[in-house]
């Protein structure tokens, strides 16, 4: 059974790694990795391959940036050539980025089966590019592997046949479980001058938060307040850095005492930083899940989440906007010891990729 697994952007790499490991462990699977090149900087891409112990990709489509349409179209044109050459039995896509939907469309049009890992998640906010990617990918995939029960319910409501859906758990948590000890052993905190459980970790990259002056000045005001109480560690995404510089806020942030500004971090360094933080502020999808697993309080700057289990069972709370006064009040509660407790959701146990490999082999054999 020849499988091509697609990785394109930073949040894909930690999902592909355990799948490739599970596929490689099985002699009847030939597993190849295709990197679309959606993310291309060393810090956004190469370092993840090294740290996650992934081999060099078999193909790198090198598509780079551009508008969503350009990026998606370029991936489709390049990936079609790979499918023609490789004639896979199955294409595996993960998550909700442009690479996910582009490769799903190509495979489906070429009659190749597609498995979508992390299927069924819905924010119900179609202004998010990822929501469109999720809806399209799920509607034409053949096997839908789901990380939380809400995903199963969403797919059933959309009329997806139950034979196509499988509740298997969370492959990103597979990577976390696999690499946590290695991450813990790194000397990240001392190297940046912070102490365990005594700093706040901040990440922001969503266009709705960082592509406009109002969002960026709110983020700056929130950080200015936070540094009065704790050290703050802020690894800055390239999109956010460009915009902070453009709106003249980067120098202001750089001048703040108690703020450690970092470039995008490697997988292991970032895992270490999450594990040791007393609080995480983010607008990421995956970090909501990772902090839930690590049982670290998380405030997410979005008015919806496609990962509701992180709020229902986990340590995550949504803050509908970046209003600095609301954030200050919420953070104050957490610093006062009133953080929300959480439990680890079902099947987030490090074995999701093994379950997926077993199901795919069974389907292939039948
Ligand atoms: C993409 C995903 C998003 C995911 C995020 C994680 C889509 C629609 N969005 O958003 O779901 O949460 O990745 O990072 O697929 N850039 C670099 N170096 C890189 C990559 C990007 O400098 O290696 C720059 C680009 O030129 C662009 C900006 O960063 O200006 C944003 O990159 P883009 O690929 O548009 O999407 P993300 O915001 O990263």
Boltz pocket constraint, residues with backbone or C-beta under 6 A from the ligand:
constraints:
  - pocket:
      binder: B
      contacts: [[A, 9], [A, 10], [A, 11], [A, 38], [A, 39], [A, 40], [A, 41], [A, 42], [A, 44], [A, 45], [A, 65], [A, 66], [A, 96], [A, 97], [A, 98], [A, 99], [A, 129], [A, 130], [A, 205], [A, 207], [A, 237], [A, 238], [A, 239], [A, 242], [A, 285]]
      max_distance: 6.0
